[in-house]
Each structure stands twice: as structure tokens, then as C-alpha cells.
Amino acid sequence: MASHGASTLDMNLNPAQAVDSLQKIYRKYTSRKFFAMLQACVHCGLCAEACHYYCSEKKSDFIPANRIKRLAAVINEYFHPLKSKLPFFTPGNPLTNPKFDGLYKAAFENCTLCGKCALICPMGINTGEIMYLARALLFGLGRIPSGLIGPVQTTLTTGNYLGLSGEDFIETVEWIAEEMAEDMGAGFTIPIDKEQPQVLYIPHPLTLRDLPFLLMSELKILAAAGEDYTLSTHDFDVVNYAFYQGSKENAFQIANTTLQAREKLQAKSIALAPCGHGYRILRWEVEKMLGEKHNFPIYSLVELIDRYIQDGRLKLEKDKFEGPITYHDPCNIARRGGIIQQPRNVIKALTSNFVEMEPYGVHNFCCGGGGGLASTADFGKIRATMGKAKAEQIRKTGAKIVVTGCFNCKTQIRDIGQNYDLGIEVKSIVEVVADSIR
């Protein structure tokens, strides 16, 4: 039975090829650490209260430990350490095995890979890491959500997931510069492909095509701080949905475009537009794939904004926005990326009426739009339902404005704000900063 948003890559596998694909992925993506986590569960149930799915809808399928059982059943059938070595062992056809239907729901529909459960587990089990293998196996069968197929293929083909050309990029940036010159002053320009800058700035392509006011805010901040930066025709897409497919190979190929752009321009650092998974992948996951640390810094833009304020390079008008104001920690930026205090420094420079969600920081609940769910339209109902925990968090703060530092989080919180009648404004942190510059 097909699941919501389910689609298939055109792989044309026969049963034997499908089994071979699974075996290759299983060998590549498993480790002693993985098997230790898989066997360590003591069924204490603590992970349930850490999961925004279970906290939103008290269903046993949403308990992280029960998701693992779906994967364990597949492993037991196809990769059992004893049965798989028997000469007469013949695994079933994975292309028709209903166990993969359950695994699809567990891995893609019922988990955003947010990692919150790992912080509460007394045995140190990270269900998000375990379920990544589930996604990788499903990718090997060509079974992934429709929203994670087209955008990735377009990125691999054109360099950005919207398929914008270099000419589109230059034309849009030049138009944005003309529009900004009215406020920034005559002679204002936006550097493109400038060599040896301090910062190579990678925007979100939707700000180029549909939301230029957000890119204007980002560039206004960089210009006001006197940053030596450049945009680049070599790469102008912070997004990397391939990681959520379950394909680290595709994810690295996309991320490497950014690394090559930096090398071509000899930029001293990379700064990324507000995008949770884009930051996590380029900053942390690529280092794991390469097996070595980057020899240059990679920042999320909020880190630079915090530094500009602390150094006196950016002067802000306080309390321009009526509070209370709260901040949503994106999973991949806070819990997975360690950027927790910087956005709070920025917001406290903007308002005297800041209120925290409870819990916050690394323990903050996922908004429900991560893990690729926001990219697949058919997951809209799931996102709305599983955003209930986040909606209740926000409601308890009494906030009028919710600020966040991730594009998908902003979209998801806007949607659940409407669905749960929260009466809030949702803003990117770059919006409130840019509008408060003195």
C-alpha cells in the first residue's frame, strides 16, 4: 500500500538487484556503534516524551523505540548474522515485502531525524541515526518521498534545486542592488565572484526567485557591518535535500559545489543563509564524510550577526518590535549544530521582552517540518498534526512574535500558527535584525 507522498526513483531493479543494493548499503552504513545502539534499548519509554510526534498524538507507533523495531525486523529478515550465511537462505523480494511499507512510514513519515530522543535515552541510543539507515535502505530501493526526488535531481543537474541559471542569478542580484540603493545610497553594489573575500555568502535560492525581501535583509546586514563578502555564480544554494533522501553520496556531491566555489574564489570563510539542514550538512556532516576537519570556518549567518553586535559593527534600535518575542531553536542549528546562545544574544539586543519556550536550546521540540517533511506537499496534514507539541510550546509563552533561524522552520511555524490559531507573527532572525538597524 502506498504511503503519503511516496514515490519511486526510476531504478528498474529486479528482486536480485534490489537485495544486492540493500546489502551494499547495509555494509556501508552500519558500524559497531550502530549495532550497539540497536541492541541497547531497555524499553524504559523515556524516549516517548522526548518525541514531538508522540507528544502530539499518543500513538505507540510514534515511540522512537518502536520505530527501531521496524528496522530491526528488516535487518533480521535480510541481514541476520547466522541465517544470511546459510547456503539455502533466500531473502524475500524487498520490492513487494510489506515490511518496507512499515519502514517507510517509520523513517520518512513518522520521524524528522531531530535527535531529541538521543538526549533523554539513558542508554545513549540515537534513534535519528538509526533511522537514517532505514532511509538509506529505502533509497537503495528507490522508495523515497516525492519531494526528495525532483529537487535533488535538479540540484545535481543545475547546481541549485530551483534550476536557476547563472544568468538568472546575476540578473536578480543586479535588480536587488538597484532596489536596495534607494535605502543604502547611490553607488551601492552587491559583489559577485569577488576574489579573496573574507566571506563567501551562500543564499537560499527561494530568496532569489520568490522572496527577495529576505535576501535584501541578509545583504543589508552584511553591508551595514562593513563585511568583506561576495556572492558567487559558482554556488548560490544553501539547500541540500539529498541528505534526507538517505544518500550521503548525493549530499556530499551537492555540498562539494560550495566547497569548490570557496576554493575558486579563495574565500577565507563561508557563511550560510538561515537553513538548518544546509548548515548541519556543510559544517558537520561533510567533515564526517571526508574524515577530516575543514581548514576554514563555516558560519550560519546568525553567528556573524552576533559577532557584529558584540564588536560594535552593527547598531540596533531596541524594542522596535512589540513583544513578547520568543525564539524557536532549529534542530539542526541548535541541537545538531551547537548554535544556542548567539541567537539569544541577538534577540536580547533587539527587545526587552524576550521569553523562552520551555524546553529550549538542545531540548527544544522539533517544529515538525524537518527531515524533509516540508519539501513534500503530501505531508502537509502530517506536519500540521505533529506540530501540535510546538504549537502548545508557543502558546504558553504568550509571544506575539516567533523568531527562528531556519527557512523550513519558519514555514512550518507559520502553518501551525494558522492551524492552531496562535495569533502570532513568524519572522526570520534576519528580518528583525535588518529592520532594527540604526
N, C-alpha and C positions, 0 to 999 in steps of 0.2 A: 504494500500500500504506500503510495507516495506521500511524503510529508509536506508541510507548508514550505513553499519557496524552494522545494527540492528541484534539482536539475542535474544534468549529467554532462560531463565533458565528452566530446566525440572521440572516444578512445578505441572503440570497436574491439574490445577484449573478448577472447573466448575463455571458458572456465579455467583452463590450464594457465593461460597468461595472467588471469586475474589472481590466481593463487600465487603464482611466481611474483607478481607485483607486490602482493601483501607480504610475502616472505622477505623480499629485499628491504621494504620499508621497516618491517619489524626488526630486522637485524641492525639497520642503520640508526633507528630512533630509540632503541632500548639500551639500558645500561644496568650496572649493579644497583645504582641509586634508584632507578626506576623500579626494579623488581623488589627492592627493599620496601619502597613505599607501597607497592601493590599488595604486599603481604602483611603490612604492619597494622592495618586497621583493627581496633579493638571494639568497634561498634558502640562507642560511647554516645554518639548522637550530637556531640558538641558542634560539629560542622553544620548541622541543620540551621541553627540560629545565626550562623555567620553568612548564610546564603540569602541573597535578596529574592531569589525565586521562592524558597521555602517560606521566608518571612512574609511574602506577598500572598502566596497560596499554599496552605499547609497540606501539600501532597507528598506522599512518600517518594515518588519518582524524582522530586526536586532535592532530596537529601544528597549531598555530594557523595557520600559513601555508596549510595545505591546507584549512582551513575557509574562508579568504578566497576560495579558488578556487571554492568552491560558489557564493558570492555573485557572483563575477566572471562566472561562466557565465550567471547570470540577467541580470546587467546587460548582458552582450554580446548576449543574445537580445532583450531588451525595450527597452534604452536606449542602444544603440550610437550614438555621436555622428554617424556618417555614415549607416548603414543605416536608422536610425529616421526620417531626413528624406526618404527616397526615397518617391515617390508610391505605389509598388506594395508598400511594406513593410507586411506584415500579421503582427503577432506571434501566436504560438500561444495557445491557450486556457490561461491560467495556472491555471484551476481543475482541469485534468487533466494539466498538464505535470509529468512525474516529477522534473524539476529542483527543484521546490518540495518534494518529499519529502526529497531530499538536503539542501536548505537548512533544512528544519525540524529534521532531526537535528543538523545543524551548529550551528544557532542556539539551539535550546532543550534538546536532549538532551546535546550534547557540549561545551557552553560555559556557564560560570556568570557570564561577563562580569566576572571577578575583577580583570582588569587587570594581573596579574603579568607576562605576556609583554611588556607595553609597557616594563617596566623593564630588560629584557635585550636588547631589539632595538636593534642599532647604527644602524638607520635611523629609529628613533622611531615605529615602527608600533604602534598600539594596536588589537589585534585585537578587544578588547571593544567599542570604539567602532564599529569597522567592522561587527561582528556585530549591533550594535544596529539598524543599518539593515535587516539581514536580518529581525530580529524585527518591525520596523515594517512591512515589506513583507508579511510573513505575517499580521500583524494586519489589514492592509488587505484581505486575502483571507478573513479570519475564521478563519484556521488558527492556533490557539494552544492550549497545554495546558489541560486541563480545570480544573486547579487555579488557573488565572489568569482564569477566566471568572466563575464564581459569586461568589467573594469580592469581586471588583471591582464587579460589578453590585450586590451587596448594599451595599457601601460607598457607591456613588454614589446609591443609593436611600435608605438609612437613616442614613448618616454613619459607620458602622463595619462592618467586614467580617463580624462575627458577627450583625448585625441586632439588637443590644440596644437597647432603648428608653431614653429618659431616665429613666423610672420604674424600670426595671431597674437602671440605673446608680446612682441615688440610694439605692435600697433596699440594694444590695450595699455601697455605701460606708458607709452607716449601720451595717450589720451588722458590717463590718470595724472600724469605730470602736469598737463595743461590745466586740468580741473583743480589740482592742488595749488597751482601757482597763484590762484586768487587769494588763498589764505597764507601761503608760505612766502609769497613775494615774487616779484619778477626775477626771472633767471633761474628759478627752481627747476632742477632736473633730477631724474632718477637714474643712477648709474646702472649700466648693463654691461656685463662681461669686463668689468674693470679688473686689471691685473694687480695681484699682491694686496688685496684689501685686508683689513682686519677681520671682516665678517663676510662670509657668503650667506646671503639670506634666501631661504627656500620657502616660498609661499604655498598656500593651499590653492590648487587650480580653480576651485569654485569661486574664490575671491576675484580671480581674473575674469571668469565668464559671467557669473551671476551676482556676486556680492562685492563690487569694487569698493564700497564704503569701508569694508573691513580691511582690505589691503591698504587703503588710504590711511586708516588709523595706524596700522603697523608701520608704514613708511614715515608717517608724521612723527612717531615716537623715535625712530632711528635718526631722522633728520634733526629733531629738536635736541637730541642728546649729542649731536655732532659726531655720530658714529661714522667711521670709515668702512662703508659697506658696499656691496654690489648685489644686484640680481644677476641671473645668468640664463642665457638661451640654452646652455648645456643641460640644465635641470631646473624646473620650476614646479615640482610636485612633491610635497611632503608626504603624501598618502602612500601606504603600502599594504593593500588588502591581501596580498599574496600570503602573508604570514598567517592570516586567519583561514586561508584555504587548507592549511596543513602542509604547505610546501615551503620549506626553508630555502630550497634551491631558487624558486621563483622570487622569494622575498629578498634573498641576497642579490640576485641579478638586478632587481629594482633599486635596492639601496646602493649598490655599487655605482649606479649612474650619478648619485650625489657625490660619492667619494671621488669619482673621476672628474666631476666638474670642479671640485675643490682643488684637485691636483693640477688641472689645466690652468686655472687662474692663480694658483699658488696662494690661495686664501689661508689666513692664519687660523681661522676657526669657521665653524658652521653654526648658524642659528636657524631654528625651525619655527615656522608659524605654529600657532596653537593646534596641535594634533597629538592625541595621546599615543596611539599606536605608532605613528610615524617617528615620534621621539624615542619610544622604547626600543623599537627595532634598530634604528640607526645608532643610538647611543649605547645600547647594551647587548642586544641580540647579535648584532654583526660582530662584536668582539668575540662572542662565544663561537660563532661560525668560523671566524678567522683564527681563533686560538691565540690571539694577542690583543693588546690594548691599542687604541688609537693613539697616535703621537701628536694629536692636535685636539683642542676642546670642541665639544658639541653641546650647544645650549638649546633649551627651549626659550622662546623669547621672553617669558616672564622672568627668567634668571637674569637676563641682561637689564630688564626694566628695573628690577630690584637694585642691581648694581648702579645703574644710572642715578636712581634716587639717593642711594647711600653716598655716592660721590658728588652729589650736588649738580649733576649734569642735566637733571630733569626736575623742574619745579612744578608742583601740582597745586591746584586750588582745592582746599579741603571742603568737604560737605557740599559739593555741588549737586550730588545726588542724594535725594531724601532716603533715609534708612527706615527700618533696619536693612542692612545688607549682609547676606551670608555668602559663603564660598563653598562650591562643590569640588572636592578633590577627585580629579580623573584617576581611575585605577592605574593606568599605565604611566602617569606622570608622578603620582604620589606614592602609591603602594609599590609599584614596579620600578619607579624612577627616582624616588627619594626627594622629589621637589615638594616640600611641605611648608617650610617657613617662609620661603621667598614670596609666594603669592599673598601670604598674610601680611608680610611687611608692606607690600604694595597697597593692599586694600586699607590697611590702617593708616597709610599716608593719605588716603582718599576720603575716609569717613571717620567720624567719631562714634558711629553707631553700627559697629560690626558685631555680629552674633554668630557663634559657631553652631553647626549642626552637631548632633550627638548620635553616634560617634563621628569623629572626624579624623583627618590625616590618614594614616595607613589603615585604620579600622573603618573608614567611611564605607557606606554601602555603594556598590555599583549602581549607576543610574538605570541600567537595564538596556542601554543601547550599544554596549561594547561587543567585542568578539565577532564583529561583522554583522550583527543584527540590524544596525542602522542602514546598512547598504542594500538590504533586501526588502523590497516593498511588502512582500507577502508576510513578513514577520511583524507587521505593524500592530496586530492585535496582541501578539506575544509581548512585544515591547511595552505596550500600554498596561497590560495586566501585571507584568513583572516589575513595572515601575512604581507599584503601589508602596513598597517599602521606602523608596526615595521620596515619594510624594508626602508620606507621613513625616519623614525627617524634616522636610522643608516646612510643612505646615506648623510643626511645633516651634520652629524658630520665630514665626511671626514676620518673616522677612518680606519686604516689598520687592527687593531685587536679589536675584540669584546670579552670582558671577562664577564663571568657570573658565578653565584654560584649555578646553578641548572642543573641537568643532562638532564631533558627534555627540558629546555630552550636552552641548548647547541645544542641538536639535532635539535630543531625547527629553531634556528637562522642559523645553518649550512645549513639547507634545503632552507630557504628563501634567504640566501645569494647566493646560486646557482640559485634559480628560478628567482631572480631579478637582477642577475649579479652585485652583490655588490663588488666583488673583495676583500673580507675580509677573515681573519683567525678568527676562533672562538675557544676560549680556556677556559677551566675551570680555575677558580682562583687558584686552587691548582697546576695546570701545571706551570703557570708563576711564582708562588712563589717558587716551588721546583727547577725550572731551574735557579732561581736567587740567590739561597743560596750560600753564600761565604764559 
